[in-house]
């Protein structure tokens, strides 16, 4: 298997691929020791050829690849596209369009939540995937024949998977359901990580309102530090240490040193000084300017309503032959249980037609659930 390593070869390959109505795409990358993913391999396939591209080659410019990704005449097919799209955005500041994610489409077509590529390859392409190369070091050169064969299979079987799912969607008239999800994946905002929003990942661990400004400042500091050093955020400061600082609020080097979760010597390092400065900034924040913390998850205002909504969602998903997750999330259900005017996806577009209206009717007593022959019936 030939590995493309020059711009000229890549340009010629992308020109050939662009003559087809769709191209399947996958990437191999590493990010265990970095903040940003390191792209190690690009796989592309049209209906009649497969192409492997070495983005680490010294003499290659990926501009032809980015051009193909934005070619409106060619559908770009990925499976579980989010991480691949993040890499394309970070390196080329473009996003593939038009886009088709087979994992999303499979959920709409009744294959369950977050269905894996191997299952779809087995079910729709009648292929078995050799996963022995899955977690190998894709940055090492030369790549082995086993690695290249595995990488190629990630896009060759994807062709049959795409065609089968597309046929199913065409028959059911649910192309629009998938299109709504593709709009989210095609938005640059999906991949922009803003340090000032880093606290949202940990907001569920805040115990008291006074801890919120500390969390916001220290999480933002850690995110910026991880980005600047290109290391995982846990390498800068582990979550447990961060939350310990938030809950204890040390105001001096000595107080910071007393926290057992903080690494030895951290309090006298540059990072320790910056954390103490972040604590001082947090103390100066006006509480009235802070966002309101949502109620603790798992404790809805009406647990009985939430339980009924879960039963309704399962019944609707079974009837429609789609994955429940694609219709409504747990957060959606909790929001609807609390407030029928909640601004959640489950109360918009096709989701409202399929589930949202029924959920609101159930809350108002205009819809009932009953058991018939062991199955939930909505009436």
PADOLUM-602723 format. One record per residue (C-alpha): x, y, z; residue number from 0. Coordinates in nm, 2 decimals, decimal comma. Layout:
BEGIN
@east->X; north->Y; up->Z; resi->NUM
...
% end
This chain:
BEGIN
@east->0,00; north->0,00; up->0,00; resi->0
@east->0,14; north->0,33; up->-0,11; resi->1
@east->0,16; north->0,62; up->0,14; resi->2
@east->0,13; north->0,96; up->-0,02; resi->3
@east->0,40; north->1,19; up->0,10; resi->4
@east->0,42; north->1,48; up->-0,15; resi->5
@east->0,19; north->1,77; up->-0,23; resi->6
@east->0,19; north->1,68; up->-0,60; resi->7
@east->0,07; north->1,33; up->-0,52; resi->8
@east->-0,19; north->1,46; up->-0,28; resi->9
@east->-0,32; north->1,71; up->-0,53; resi->10
@east->-0,36; north->1,45; up->-0,80; resi->11
@east->-0,54; north->1,21; up->-0,57; resi->12
@east->-0,78; north->1,48; up->-0,44; resi->13
@east->-0,85; north->1,58; up->-0,81; resi->14
@east->-0,95; north->1,22; up->-0,88; resi->15
@east->-1,15; north->1,18; up->-0,56; resi->16
@east->-1,34; north->1,51; up->-0,64; resi->17
@east->-1,50; north->1,35; up->-0,95; resi->18
@east->-1,71; north->1,12; up->-0,73; resi->19
@east->-2,04; north->1,21; up->-0,55; resi->20
@east->-1,89; north->1,11; up->-0,21; resi->21
@east->-1,56; north->1,03; up->-0,04; resi->22
@east->-1,52; north->0,85; up->0,29; resi->23
@east->-1,27; north->1,00; up->0,54; resi->24
@east->-1,09; north->0,90; up->0,85; resi->25
@east->-0,79; north->1,01; up->1,05; resi->26
@east->-0,54; north->0,85; up->1,29; resi->27
@east->-0,40; north->1,08; up->1,56; resi->28
@east->-0,24; north->1,10; up->1,90; resi->29
@east->-0,32; north->1,33; up->2,19; resi->30
@east->-0,22; north->1,14; up->2,50; resi->31
@east->0,07; north->1,37; up->2,57; resi->32
@east->-0,06; north->1,69; up->2,40; resi->33
@east->-0,35; north->1,93; up->2,44; resi->34
@east->-0,41; north->1,95; up->2,06; resi->35
@east->-0,44; north->1,63; up->1,86; resi->36
@east->-0,14; north->1,53; up->1,65; resi->37
@east->-0,25; north->1,42; up->1,30; resi->38
@east->-0,06; north->1,11; up->1,19; resi->39
@east->-0,25; north->0,97; up->0,90; resi->40
@east->-0,54; north->1,06; up->0,66; resi->41
@east->-0,75; north->0,80; up->0,49; resi->42
@east->-0,97; north->0,87; up->0,19; resi->43
@east->-1,17; north->0,65; up->-0,04; resi->44
@east->-1,40; north->0,70; up->-0,34; resi->45
@east->-1,62; north->0,43; up->-0,48; resi->46
@east->-1,32; north->0,30; up->-0,68; resi->47
@east->-1,00; north->0,38; up->-0,49; resi->48
@east->-0,85; north->0,42; up->-0,14; resi->49
@east->-0,58; north->0,68; up->-0,06; resi->50
@east->-0,35; north->0,70; up->0,25; resi->51
@east->-0,18; north->1,03; up->0,32; resi->52
@east->0,12; north->1,10; up->0,54; resi->53
@east->0,06; north->1,44; up->0,70; resi->54
@east->0,40; north->1,41; up->0,89; resi->55
@east->0,59; north->1,39; up->0,56; resi->56
@east->0,84; north->1,68; up->0,53; resi->57
@east->0,75; north->1,78; up->0,18; resi->58
@east->0,37; north->1,78; up->0,20; resi->59
@east->0,12; north->2,07; up->0,21; resi->60
@east->-0,23; north->1,96; up->0,30; resi->61
@east->-0,40; north->2,24; up->0,10; resi->62
@east->-0,54; north->2,00; up->-0,16; resi->63
@east->-0,70; north->1,79; up->0,12; resi->64
@east->-0,86; north->2,10; up->0,27; resi->65
@east->-0,98; north->2,20; up->-0,08; resi->66
@east->-1,15; north->1,86; up->-0,11; resi->67
@east->-1,31; north->1,90; up->0,23; resi->68
@east->-1,48; north->2,22; up->0,12; resi->69
@east->-1,58; north->2,10; up->-0,23; resi->70
@east->-1,96; north->2,14; up->-0,22; resi->71
@east->-2,01; north->1,88; up->-0,50; resi->72
@east->-1,86; north->1,59; up->-0,29; resi->73
@east->-2,03; north->1,45; up->0,03; resi->74
@east->-1,77; north->1,38; up->0,30; resi->75
@east->-1,86; north->1,07; up->0,49; resi->76
@east->-1,72; north->1,01; up->0,84; resi->77
@east->-1,80; north->0,77; up->1,13; resi->78
@east->-1,82; north->0,94; up->1,47; resi->79
@east->-1,69; north->1,25; up->1,30; resi->80
@east->-1,64; north->1,50; up->1,59; resi->81
@east->-1,27; north->1,43; up->1,67; resi->82
@east->-1,18; north->1,41; up->1,30; resi->83
@east->-1,35; north->1,74; up->1,23; resi->84
@east->-1,18; north->1,90; up->1,52; resi->85
@east->-0,84; north->1,81; up->1,36; resi->86
@east->-0,95; north->1,95; up->1,02; resi->87
@east->-1,06; north->2,27; up->1,18; resi->88
@east->-0,75; north->2,32; up->1,39; resi->89
@east->-0,51; north->2,26; up->1,10; resi->90
@east->-0,70; north->2,41; up->0,81; resi->91
@east->-0,96; north->2,64; up->0,97; resi->92
@east->-1,22; north->2,47; up->0,74; resi->93
@east->-1,49; north->2,22; up->0,81; resi->94
@east->-1,60; north->1,95; up->0,57; resi->95
@east->-1,92; north->2,03; up->0,38; resi->96
@east->-2,15; north->1,87; up->0,29; resi->97
@east->-2,11; north->1,62; up->0,57; resi->98
@east->-2,25; north->1,28; up->0,66; resi->99
@east->-2,18; north->1,10; up->0,99; resi->100
@east->-2,27; north->0,73; up->0,97; resi->101
@east->-2,29; north->0,70; up->1,35; resi->102
@east->-2,56; north->0,97; up->1,37; resi->103
@east->-2,74; north->0,82; up->1,07; resi->104
@east->-2,72; north->0,47; up->1,22; resi->105
@east->-2,89; north->0,61; up->1,54; resi->106
@east->-3,17; north->0,75; up->1,32; resi->107
@east->-3,20; north->0,42; up->1,14; resi->108
@east->-3,24; north->0,22; up->1,46; resi->109
@east->-2,90; north->0,08; up->1,54; resi->110
@east->-2,89; north->0,20; up->1,90; resi->111
@east->-2,69; north->0,47; up->2,08; resi->112
@east->-2,34; north->0,55; up->1,96; resi->113
@east->-2,31; north->0,24; up->1,74; resi->114
@east->-1,95; north->0,14; up->1,67; resi->115
@east->-1,79; north->0,12; up->1,32; resi->116
@east->-1,71; north->-0,25; up->1,37; resi->117
@east->-2,08; north->-0,34; up->1,42; resi->118
@east->-2,19; north->-0,14; up->1,12; resi->119
@east->-1,91; north->-0,29; up->0,91; resi->120
@east->-2,03; north->-0,64; up->1,01; resi->121
@east->-2,40; north->-0,57; up->0,97; resi->122
@east->-2,40; north->-0,36; up->0,65; resi->123
@east->-2,07; north->-0,44; up->0,47; resi->124
@east->-2,04; north->-0,80; up->0,59; resi->125
@east->-1,68; north->-0,74; up->0,69; resi->126
@east->-1,48; north->-0,83; up->1,00; resi->127
@east->-1,24; north->-0,56; up->1,13; resi->128
@east->-0,89; north->-0,67; up->1,26; resi->129
@east->-0,85; north->-0,43; up->1,56; resi->130
@east->-0,50; north->-0,54; up->1,65; resi->131
@east->-0,35; north->-0,21; up->1,51; resi->132
@east->-0,61; north->0,02; up->1,67; resi->133
@east->-0,40; north->0,15; up->1,95; resi->134
@east->-0,06; north->0,14; up->1,79; resi->135
@east->0,17; north->0,45; up->1,77; resi->136
@east->0,06; north->0,62; up->1,45; resi->137
@east->0,34; north->0,87; up->1,47; resi->138
@east->0,62; north->0,62; up->1,42; resi->139
@east->0,77; north->0,57; up->1,07; resi->140
@east->0,76; north->0,35; up->0,88; resi->141
@east->0,41; north->0,24; up->0,94; resi->142
@east->0,37; north->-0,14; up->0,92; resi->143
@east->0,16; north->-0,32; up->0,66; resi->144
@east->-0,08; north->-0,42; up->0,93; resi->145
@east->-0,13; north->-0,06; up->1,03; resi->146
@east->-0,19; north->0,05; up->0,67; resi->147
@east->-0,43; north->-0,23; up->0,61; resi->148
@east->-0,63; north->-0,14; up->0,92; resi->149
@east->-0,63; north->0,23; up->0,83; resi->150
@east->-0,75; north->0,15; up->0,48; resi->151
@east->-1,03; north->-0,07; up->0,61; resi->152
@east->-1,16; north->0,23; up->0,81; resi->153
@east->-1,26; north->0,40; up->0,48; resi->154
@east->-1,32; north->0,11; up->0,24; resi->155
@east->-1,60; north->-0,05; up->0,44; resi->156
@east->-1,74; north->0,29; up->0,52; resi->157
@east->-1,85; north->0,32; up->0,15; resi->158
@east->-2,10; north->0,03; up->0,18; resi->159
@east->-2,21; north->0,15; up->0,52; resi->160
@east->-2,28; north->0,50; up->0,38; resi->161
@east->-2,48; north->0,37; up->0,08; resi->162
@east->-2,69; north->0,13; up->0,30; resi->163
@east->-2,77; north->0,40; up->0,55; resi->164
@east->-2,85; north->0,66; up->0,28; resi->165
@east->-3,09; north->0,41; up->0,12; resi->166
@east->-3,26; north->0,36; up->0,45; resi->167
@east->-3,29; north->0,73; up->0,51; resi->168
@east->-3,42; north->0,80; up->0,16; resi->169
@east->-3,69; north->0,53; up->0,21; resi->170
@east->-3,79; north->0,66; up->0,55; resi->171
@east->-3,78; north->1,03; up->0,46; resi->172
@east->-3,56; north->1,11; up->0,76; resi->173
@east->-3,27; north->1,28; up->0,58; resi->174
@east->-3,37; north->1,60; up->0,76; resi->175
@east->-3,32; north->1,44; up->1,10; resi->176
@east->-2,96; north->1,37; up->1,02; resi->177
@east->-2,91; north->1,71; up->0,86; resi->178
@east->-3,00; north->1,89; up->1,19; resi->179
@east->-2,72; north->1,70; up->1,36; resi->180
@east->-2,48; north->1,77; up->1,08; resi->181
@east->-2,54; north->2,15; up->1,12; resi->182
@east->-2,40; north->2,12; up->1,48; resi->183
@east->-2,10; north->1,93; up->1,36; resi->184
@east->-2,04; north->2,18; up->1,08; resi->185
@east->-2,03; north->2,48; up->1,31; resi->186
@east->-1,69; north->2,62; up->1,41; resi->187
@east->-1,83; north->2,70; up->1,75; resi->188
@east->-1,84; north->2,32; up->1,82; resi->189
@east->-1,46; north->2,30; up->1,82; resi->190
@east->-1,36; north->2,64; up->1,97; resi->191
@east->-1,24; north->2,58; up->2,33; resi->192
@east->-1,27; north->2,90; up->2,52; resi->193
@east->-1,08; north->2,90; up->2,85; resi->194
@east->-1,35; north->3,12; up->3,01; resi->195
@east->-1,59; north->2,83; up->2,96; resi->196
@east->-1,36; north->2,56; up->3,10; resi->197
@east->-1,54; north->2,56; up->3,43; resi->198
@east->-1,85; north->2,41; up->3,27; resi->199
@east->-1,68; north->2,07; up->3,26; resi->200
@east->-1,66; north->2,07; up->3,64; resi->201
@east->-1,97; north->2,27; up->3,74; resi->202
@east->-2,14; north->1,96; up->3,88; resi->203
@east->-1,87; north->1,94; up->4,15; resi->204
@east->-1,94; north->2,28; up->4,29; resi->205
@east->-2,09; north->2,25; up->4,64; resi->206
@east->-2,15; north->2,61; up->4,73; resi->207
@east->-2,22; north->2,93; up->4,53; resi->208
@east->-1,91; north->3,10; up->4,67; resi->209
@east->-1,70; north->2,83; up->4,50; resi->210
@east->-1,82; north->2,93; up->4,16; resi->211
@east->-1,59; north->3,23; up->4,10; resi->212
@east->-1,29; north->3,03; up->4,21; resi->213
@east->-1,38; north->2,75; up->3,98; resi->214
@east->-1,43; north->2,98; up->3,69; resi->215
@east->-1,09; north->3,16; up->3,74; resi->216
@east->-0,88; north->2,85; up->3,81; resi->217
@east->-1,03; north->2,64; up->3,54; resi->218
@east->-0,97; north->2,92; up->3,29; resi->219
@east->-0,61; north->2,95; up->3,41; resi->220
@east->-0,55; north->2,58; up->3,37; resi->221
@east->-0,71; north->2,57; up->3,02; resi->222
@east->-0,49; north->2,86; up->2,90; resi->223
@east->-0,18; north->2,70; up->3,05; resi->224
@east->-0,26; north->2,36; up->2,88; resi->225
@east->-0,31; north->2,53; up->2,55; resi->226
@east->0,01; north->2,74; up->2,57; resi->227
@east->0,22; north->2,44; up->2,67; resi->228
@east->0,03; north->2,20; up->2,44; resi->229
@east->-0,01; north->1,94; up->2,72; resi->230
@east->-0,32; north->1,77; up->2,86; resi->231
@east->-0,50; north->1,98; up->3,12; resi->232
@east->-0,44; north->1,70; up->3,38; resi->233
@east->-0,07; north->1,75; up->3,33; resi->234
@east->-0,10; north->2,11; up->3,44; resi->235
@east->-0,32; north->2,04; up->3,74; resi->236
@east->-0,54; north->1,73; up->3,81; resi->237
@east->-0,91; north->1,78; up->3,86; resi->238
@east->-0,90; north->1,66; up->4,22; resi->239
@east->-0,63; north->1,92; up->4,30; resi->240
@east->-0,82; north->2,19; up->4,12; resi->241
@east->-1,14; north->2,12; up->4,31; resi->242
@east->-0,95; north->2,10; up->4,64; resi->243
@east->-0,82; north->2,45; up->4,57; resi->244
@east->-1,17; north->2,57; up->4,48; resi->245
@east->-1,33; north->2,43; up->4,80; resi->246
@east->-1,05; north->2,54; up->5,03; resi->247
@east->-0,97; north->2,88; up->4,87; resi->248
@east->-0,61; north->2,91; up->5,00; resi->249
@east->-0,49; north->3,28; up->5,00; resi->250
@east->-0,12; north->3,22; up->5,07; resi->251
@east->0,17; north->3,00; up->4,97; resi->252
@east->0,16; north->2,83; up->5,30; resi->253
@east->-0,21; north->2,75; up->5,28; resi->254
@east->-0,17; north->2,62; up->4,92; resi->255
@east->0,12; north->2,39; up->5,04; resi->256
@east->-0,11; north->2,24; up->5,30; resi->257
@east->-0,34; north->2,08; up->5,03; resi->258
@east->-0,24; north->1,72; up->5,00; resi->259
@east->-0,37; north->1,69; up->4,64; resi->260
@east->-0,14; north->1,97; up->4,52; resi->261
@east->0,20; north->1,84; up->4,39; resi->262
@east->0,50; north->1,91; up->4,62; resi->263
@east->0,67; north->2,24; up->4,53; resi->264
@east->0,37; north->2,36; up->4,33; resi->265
@east->0,30; north->2,64; up->4,57; resi->266
@east->0,64; north->2,80; up->4,51; resi->267
@east->0,63; north->2,75; up->4,13; resi->268
@east->0,52; north->3,00; up->3,87; resi->269
@east->0,20; north->2,80; up->3,84; resi->270
@east->0,14; north->2,83; up->4,21; resi->271
@east->0,18; north->3,20; up->4,20; resi->272
@east->-0,07; north->3,22; up->3,91; resi->273
@east->-0,32; north->3,01; up->4,09; resi->274
@east->-0,30; north->3,24; up->4,40; resi->275
@east->-0,35; north->3,54; up->4,17; resi->276
@east->-0,65; north->3,37; up->4,02; resi->277
@east->-0,79; north->3,32; up->4,37; resi->278
@east->-0,75; north->3,69; up->4,43; resi->279
@east->-0,93; north->3,78; up->4,11; resi->280
@east->-1,21; north->3,55; up->4,20; resi->281
@east->-1,25; north->3,72; up->4,54; resi->282
@east->-1,31; north->4,05; up->4,36; resi->283
@east->-1,59; north->3,92; up->4,13; resi->284
@east->-1,93; north->4,06; up->4,21; resi->285
@east->-2,16; north->3,76; up->4,29; resi->286
@east->-2,45; north->3,93; up->4,10; resi->287
@east->-2,25; north->3,89; up->3,77; resi->288
@east->-2,21; north->3,52; up->3,81; resi->289
@east->-2,43; north->3,26; up->3,62; resi->290
@east->-2,69; north->3,08; up->3,82; resi->291
@east->-2,59; north->2,72; up->3,90; resi->292
@east->-2,84; north->2,47; up->3,77; resi->293
@east->-3,00; north->2,24; up->4,03; resi->294
@east->-2,81; north->1,93; up->4,11; resi->295
@east->-2,86; north->1,66; up->3,85; resi->296
@east->-3,04; north->1,36; up->3,96; resi->297
@east->-3,28; north->1,56; up->4,18; resi->298
@east->-3,55; north->1,68; up->3,95; resi->299
@east->-3,83; north->1,90; up->4,09; resi->300
@east->-4,07; north->1,61; up->4,01; resi->301
@east->-3,91; north->1,27; up->4,00; resi->302
@east->-4,24; north->1,10; up->3,90; resi->303
@east->-4,28; north->1,31; up->3,59; resi->304
@east->-3,92; north->1,24; up->3,49; resi->305
@east->-3,97; north->0,87; up->3,53; resi->306
@east->-4,28; north->0,89; up->3,31; resi->307
@east->-4,09; north->1,09; up->3,05; resi->308
@east->-3,82; north->0,82; up->3,04; resi->309
@east->-4,09; north->0,55; up->2,98; resi->310
@east->-4,25; north->0,77; up->2,71; resi->311
@east->-3,91; north->0,83; up->2,54; resi->312
@east->-3,84; north->0,45; up->2,53; resi->313
@east->-4,18; north->0,38; up->2,39; resi->314
@east->-4,15; north->0,65; up->2,12; resi->315
@east->-3,80; north->0,54; up->2,02; resi->316
@east->-3,91; north->0,18; up->1,99; resi->317
@east->-4,21; north->0,28; up->1,78; resi->318
@east->-4,00; north->0,50; up->1,55; resi->319
@east->-3,71; north->0,25; up->1,55; resi->320
@east->-3,45; north->0,51; up->1,64; resi->321
@east->-3,20; north->0,54; up->1,93; resi->322
@east->-3,35; north->0,73; up->2,23; resi->323
@east->-3,03; north->0,94; up->2,26; resi->324
@east->-3,09; north->1,10; up->1,91; resi->325
@east->-3,44; north->1,21; up->2,03; resi->326
@east->-3,37; north->1,34; up->2,38; resi->327
@east->-3,10; north->1,34; up->2,63; resi->328
@east->-3,13; north->1,30; up->3,01; resi->329
@east->-3,08; north->1,68; up->3,04; resi->330
@east->-3,36; north->1,74; up->2,80; resi->331
@east->-3,59; north->1,52; up->3,01; resi->332
@east->-3,50; north->1,68; up->3,34; resi->333
@east->-3,56; north->2,02; up->3,18; resi->334
@east->-3,90; north->1,93; up->3,05; resi->335
@east->-3,99; north->1,77; up->3,38; resi->336
@east->-3,92; north->2,10; up->3,55; resi->337
@east->-4,05; north->2,35; up->3,29; resi->338
@east->-4,24; north->2,29; up->2,97; resi->339
@east->-4,10; north->2,61; up->2,82; resi->340
@east->-3,74; north->2,49; up->2,85; resi->341
@east->-3,52; north->2,57; up->2,55; resi->342
@east->-3,40; north->2,22; up->2,47; resi->343
@east->-3,36; north->2,03; up->2,14; resi->344
@east->-3,63; north->1,78; up->2,23; resi->345
@east->-3,89; north->2,06; up->2,21; resi->346
@east->-3,77; north->2,18; up->1,87; resi->347
@east->-3,80; north->2,07; up->1,50; resi->348
@east->-3,86; north->1,70; up->1,42; resi->349
@east->-3,79; north->1,60; up->1,79; resi->350
@east->-4,09; north->1,81; up->1,90; resi->351
@east->-4,31; north->1,64; up->1,64; resi->352
@east->-4,20; north->1,29; up->1,73; resi->353
@east->-4,16; north->1,33; up->2,11; resi->354
@east->-4,18; north->1,68; up->2,25; resi->355
@east->-4,55; north->1,73; up->2,19; resi->356
@east->-4,63; north->1,39; up->2,35; resi->357
@east->-4,41; north->1,48; up->2,65; resi->358
@east->-4,60; north->1,81; up->2,71; resi->359
@east->-4,93; north->1,63; up->2,66; resi->360
@east->-4,82; north->1,37; up->2,92; resi->361
@east->-4,73; north->1,64; up->3,17; resi->362
@east->-5,07; north->1,81; up->3,12; resi->363
@east->-5,27; north->1,49; up->3,16; resi->364
@east->-5,38; north->1,48; up->2,79; resi->365
@east->-5,18; north->1,17; up->2,71; resi->366
@east->-5,16; north->0,84; up->2,90; resi->367
@east->-4,93; north->0,54; up->2,91; resi->368
@east->-5,06; north->0,18; up->2,96; resi->369
@east->-4,94; north->-0,17; up->2,93; resi->370
@east->-5,08; north->-0,40; up->2,67; resi->371
@east->-4,93; north->-0,75; up->2,62; resi->372
@east->-4,61; north->-0,65; up->2,79; resi->373
@east->-4,56; north->-0,33; up->2,59; resi->374
@east->-4,60; north->0,03; up->2,67; resi->375
@east->-4,88; north->0,19; up->2,47; resi->376
@east->-4,91; north->0,57; up->2,42; resi->377
@east->-5,27; north->0,70; up->2,40; resi->378
% end
